[in-house]
C-alpha cells in the first residue's frame, strides 16, 4: 500500500509501554504489558489480537487521552503529549461508530477537525467539500447524519479524518460495524484514497483478511498488550489465496496463544 519505506525514519515509537487500571472492586487489571514496536513514516501497520489485548487503550494513549504508567510513546521524536498539543489535527482516528454530530451537515462534520485547528470557515468548508467529493458524497454535502446510510456516515468520518492532512491516521475497527458488502467496498475506496496520501496508518482490526488487505506489516498482540510477532505482508498477498491462507493460519495460532493472559 505504501511507497518504498525501507529507508524511512520511525514515525511512531512505543518503548516498553505499560498501562494498568484499578477496577471498582479494587482488582488491578493490566491493559498494556511491556509493549515495544515502531512504525516507519509512510508505513501501513495493522494490529490484531484477542479481545482484551489493549488495542483501543493503546490508541487512546496515542491520542493523549490516557497516560502510560511506565515507558514512553514518541511521534517524530516528540513525547506523544507534546505532539498532540503542538500539532493539532496531525493525528486523527476513524472509529467503528461514525461519531458524527447529528445537528451538523456532512460538510460541517467533515470540517470539524479543521475548525479545531482554527482554519478559516471558507477554507475549511472548501477542504471538507473536496474530501466529500473524494469519498463519493458529492450529492450529500448538506445532508444530516440521520439522512445518510451507515456506509455513507462512515465515508463522512473518513473525509473528516483526512481533511486536516494528518501525519498519522488511526483506524479503530473502522469497518466492523458495516455489512460485508458495504465494508468491502469501503475498504477498497479507503485504500485507493490512502495511496494518494503521504500518511502513516495504524490499523486496529479483528479481521485478519482486512489486515492482509490494508497493511504491509501486521503486529500480533497478546493479552494484555504485548508483541507476539511481526508479520510482513508481501505485495499482492491478499489476491494470492495460498499465501493469504498461510498468513491467516499463522496469525490465528498466535492469537490463540496470546489470549492466555500472563
C-alpha positions in Angstrom: 0.0 0.0 0.0 2.7 2.5 0.9 5.6 3.5 -1.3 9.2 2.4 -0.6 9.7 2.8 3.2 12.8 0.7 3.6 14.9 3.8 4.5 12.2 5.8 6.2 12.7 7.1 9.7 10.4 5.9 12.5 7.2 8.0 12.7 6.0 6.3 15.9 8.0 4.5 18.6 6.3 2.7 21.5 9.0 1.9 24.1 8.4 -0.5 27.0 4.8 0.9 27.4 2.8 -0.3 30.4 -0.8 0.6 31.5 -3.0 -0.8 34.2 -6.4 0.1 35.6 -7.9 -0.4 39.0 -11.4 -1.8 38.9 -14.2 -0.8 41.3 -13.6 -4.0 43.3 -10.0 -2.9 43.8 -8.5 -5.5 41.4 -5.8 -4.1 39.2 -6.0 -5.1 35.5 -3.1 -4.8 33.1 -4.1 -3.5 29.6 -0.6 -3.0 28.2 2.3 -5.1 29.4 5.9 -4.0 28.3 4.9 -3.2 24.8 7.5 -2.1 22.3 7.3 -1.5 18.5 7.9 1.1 15.9 6.2 2.3 12.7 8.1 4.0 9.9 6.9 7.1 8.2 4.6 6.2 5.4 4.1 2.6 6.6 0.7 0.8 6.9 0.7 -1.4 10.0 -2.2 -3.5 11.3 -2.6 -4.7 14.8 -4.6 -7.9 15.5 -5.0 -9.8 18.7 -7.6 -11.4 21.1 -10.2 -9.4 23.0 -8.6 -7.8 25.9 -5.3 -7.2 24.2 -5.4 -3.5 25.0 -5.6 -2.3 21.4 -8.1 0.5 21.9 -6.3 1.6 25.1 -3.1 1.9 23.1 -4.9 4.2 20.6 -6.2 6.3 23.5 -2.6 6.7 24.7 -1.5 7.6 21.2 -4.0 10.5 21.2 -3.0 11.6 24.7 -6.4 10.6 26.1 -4.8 8.1 28.5 -1.3 8.2 30.0 1.1 5.3 30.4 2.2 4.1 33.9 5.7 3.4 32.5 7.6 3.5 29.2 7.0 6.1 26.5 5.4 6.8 23.2 7.1 9.2 20.8 5.9 10.6 17.5 8.5 12.3 15.3 10.8 12.0 18.3 8.4 14.0 20.5 6.6 12.7 23.6 3.1 11.9 22.4 1.6 14.6 24.7 3.7 17.2 23.1 2.9 16.1 19.6 -0.8 16.1 20.2 -0.7 19.5 21.9 1.6 21.2 19.4 0.3 19.6 16.1 -3.5 19.7 16.5 -5.1 17.6 13.8 -1.9 15.9 12.7 -3.1 12.6 14.3 -6.7 11.5 13.6 -8.8 8.5 14.4 -11.5 6.7 12.5 -13.8 4.9 14.9 -16.1 1.9 14.5 -19.0 4.2 15.1 -19.2 7.3 12.9 -19.5 9.7 15.9 -20.9 12.4 13.7 -22.5 15.4 15.3 -26.3 14.9 14.5 -27.1 18.6 14.1 -24.3 19.3 11.6 -24.4 18.7 7.8 -22.0 16.3 6.2 -19.8 19.2 5.2 -19.7 20.7 8.7 -19.0 17.3 10.2 -16.1 16.7 7.7 -14.8 20.2 8.6 -14.9 19.7 12.3 -11.2 18.9 12.8 -10.3 21.9 10.7 -12.4 24.1 12.9 -10.5 22.8 16.0 -7.3 23.7 14.1 -8.5 27.2 13.7 -8.8 27.1 9.9 -10.9 29.9 8.5 -14.5 29.0 7.7 -14.3 29.4 3.9 -11.2 27.3 3.6 -12.4 24.5 5.9 -15.7 24.2 4.1 -13.8 24.1 0.8 -11.4 21.4 2.0 -14.3 19.4 3.6 -16.3 19.6 0.4 -13.3 18.4 -1.6 -12.9 15.3 0.6 -16.6 14.6 0.4 -16.2 14.6 -3.3 -13.3 12.1 -2.9 -15.3 9.7 -0.8 -18.2 9.8 -3.3 -20.7 12.0 -1.4 -20.8 15.0 -3.8 -24.6 14.9 -3.7 -25.0 14.7 0.0 -22.9 17.6 1.3 -25.9 19.3 3.0 -27.3 16.1 4.4 -27.6 15.5 8.1 -26.3 12.2 9.6 -29.8 10.8 10.0 -30.4 11.2 6.3 -27.4 9.0 5.4 -26.9 5.2 5.5 -24.3 3.6 7.8 -21.8 3.3 5.0 -22.3 7.0 3.9 -21.8 8.2 7.5 -18.6 6.3 7.7 -17.5 7.9 4.4 -18.1 11.3 6.1 -16.0 10.0 9.0 -13.2 9.2 6.6 -13.4 12.6 5.0 -13.2 14.2 8.4 -10.1 12.2 9.3 -8.3 13.1 6.0 -9.3 16.8 5.8 -6.7 18.1 8.2 -3.9 16.5 6.2 -2.9 14.3 9.1 0.6 12.7 9.5 -0.8 9.7 11.4 -4.2 8.1 10.9 -5.5 5.5 13.5 -8.2 3.1 12.3 -10.1 1.6 15.2 -12.2 -1.2 13.9 -13.3 1.3 11.2 -15.3 -1.1 9.0 -16.5 -3.7 11.5 -20.0 -2.2 12.1 -20.9 -2.4 8.4 -22.4 -5.3 6.4 -19.9 -7.3 4.4 -20.7 -5.8 1.0 -20.5 -2.2 2.3 -17.4 -2.9 4.3 -15.6 -4.5 1.4 -16.4 -1.6 -0.9 -15.4 1.0 1.7 -12.1 -0.8 2.4 -11.3 -0.7 -1.3 -12.2 3.0 -1.6 -10.3 3.8 1.6 -7.2 2.0 0.2 -7.4 4.0 -3.0 -7.6 7.3 -1.1 -4.8 6.3 1.3 -2.4 5.5 -1.5 -2.7 9.1 -2.7 -1.6 10.5 0.7 1.8 10.7 2.3 0.5 9.5 5.6 1.2 6.8 8.1 -1.6 4.4 9.1 -2.0 2.3 12.2 -5.0 -0.1 11.8 -6.6 -2.0 14.7 -8.9 -4.7 13.4 -10.3 -8.1 14.4 -10.4 -9.1 10.7 -7.3 -10.9 9.6 -8.5 -10.5 6.0 -8.7 -6.8 6.5 -5.2 -6.6 8.0 -3.8 -8.5 5.0 -5.7 -6.3 2.5 -4.7 -2.9 4.0 -1.3 -3.4 5.7 2.2 -4.1 4.6 3.1 -5.3 8.2 0.9 -7.0 10.8 1.7 -6.8 14.6 0.1 -9.7 16.6 -0.7 -8.7 20.2 -1.2 -11.0 23.1 -3.4 -10.1 26.1 -2.6 -7.9 27.9 -0.9 -5.9 25.1 2.5 -7.3 24.3 4.1 -8.0 20.9 3.8 -11.7 20.0 5.1 -11.4 16.4 5.6 -9.1 13.4 4.5 -10.5 10.0 5.5 -8.8 6.8 2.7 -8.9 4.2 4.1 -9.4 0.7 2.6 -7.4 -2.2 -0.5 -9.0 -3.6 -0.7 -11.4 -0.7 -4.5 -10.7 -0.4 -5.0 -11.9 -4.0 -2.8 -15.0 -3.6 -5.2 -17.5 -1.9 -2.5 -19.9 -0.8 -0.2 -17.3 0.6 -3.1 -15.5 2.3 -4.3 -18.7 3.9 -0.8 -19.4 5.3 -0.6 -16.0 6.8 -4.1 -16.3 8.3 -3.2 -19.7 9.8 -0.1 -18.4 11.4 -1.9 -15.4 12.9 -4.8 -17.4 14.2 -2.4 -19.7 16.1 -0.6 -16.7 17.6 -3.8 -15.1 18.6 -4.9 -18.3 20.4 -1.6 -18.4 22.2 -1.7 -14.7 23.0 -5.2 -15.0 24.5 -3.7 -16.8 27.5 -3.1 -13.9 29.9 0.3 -13.7 31.6 
